[in-house]
Amino acid sequence: MLTIVFLLGACAEPNTLTGSISQSHDLSFDAVELRLLSEQQVYELKYLKALEGGGEDDKVAKVVFDQPEGGVVVGAELDLLSLSGSVQRTTAANDPFPTGLTTAIAVFAAGGNEAGETTTGKFATTFDNGKTLNGTFETELLTVDF
């Protein structure tokens, strides 16, 4: 747990993906998108890579979790596992991440509740196989209704 706390406390670029999973998966991306699916009360944080020739972007990393009761509290650590959290990867190379997580936390530094506001934060995860994926984000919060 000390590793995760250290990683969350470190100063980082606005949008990054790092971790030991980079030894087996390319973590380069072009854009970051944070959506709140309002009817489902679910957040989707996506790191996207445009494909040459068009088509749907690769989802280099997608962190999904339920909205905490009462909304996001800036500075509060969220246990993503208790919020049905998952980390996924969907790419043209068909190289998904491992399926299980042993730890997954996130902290919002700003925003997270109102559509259109700049939202910043970071997350740290550990897969069942011991590999890590960590990220920072700064992007506009989009609210989507289905």
C-alpha positions, -999 to 999 in steps of 0.1 A, spaced: 0 0 0 29 24 6 38 22 -31 3 33 -41 3 62 -16 37 73 -28 26 72 -65 -5 92 -57 15 118 -38 40 123 -66 38 153 -89 29 143 -124 20 156 -159 -16 164 -165 -22 132 -184 0 101 -179 -1 64 -179 27 45 -162 34 12 -143 50 -21 -147 23 -32 -172 42 -10 -197 67 -39 -201 41 -59 -219 16 -32 -232 22 0 -251 7 28 -229 10 57 -255 -22 77 -260 -34 108 -278 -64 119 -257 -81 115 -223 -119 115 -218 -138 114 -185 -175 107 -188 -202 103 -161 -230 81 -174 -256 99 -153 -284 73 -154 -261 45 -145 -241 67 -120 -208 53 -135 -176 71 -144 -155 61 -174 -120 74 -177 -106 66 -211 -70 70 -225 -75 69 -263 -51 63 -292 -62 73 -327 -58 45 -353 -41 52 -386 -67 52 -414 -95 61 -390 -120 39 -373 -127 36 -336 -99 47 -313 -79 22 -293 -89 23 -257 -53 20 -243 -68 21 -207 -103 24 -195 -110 28 -158 -147 23 -149 -163 27 -114 -195 36 -98 -201 72 -86 -196 74 -49 -227 81 -28 -230 119 -26 -206 124 -55 -169 129 -56 -152 146 -27 -120 164 -38 -90 150 -20 -107 119 -7 -93 85 -16 -117 63 -35 -115 26 -32 -124 17 -67 -129 -20 -59 -157 -11 -34 -172 10 -63 -173 -20 -87 -142 -7 -104 -125 -23 -133 -96 -16 -157 -100 -26 -193 -81 -23 -226 -95 -27 -261 -70 -23 -289 -67 -33 -326 -37 -54 -314 -61 -74 -292 -38 -72 -262 -61 -69 -232 -50 -62 -196 -53 -90 -170 -88 -92 -157 -85 -91 -119 -74 -63 -96 -60 -66 -61 -60 -28 -54 -75 2 -72 -77 37 -58 -83 71 -72 -82 107 -59 -98 136 -76 -79 169 -71 -105 191 -87 -140 187 -102 -157 154 -108 -193 164 -102 -205 190 -127 -206 186 -165 -181 209 -183 -158 215 -153 -121 207 -156 -115 176 -136 -81 164 -124 -69 135 -105 -49 103 -104 -53 66 -99 -32 36 -90 -41 -1 -96 -24 -35 -92 -36 -65 -112 -38 -100 -98 -5 -109 -115 13 -81 -96 16 -57 -126 7 -20 -119 -10 7 -139 -11 42 -127 -23 74 -143 -31 111 -140 -58 130 -157 -69 166 -165 -99 168 -188 -134 182 -190 -161 161 -174 -187 150 -199 -221 139 -187 -239 114 -209 -275 103 -207 -287 72 -224 
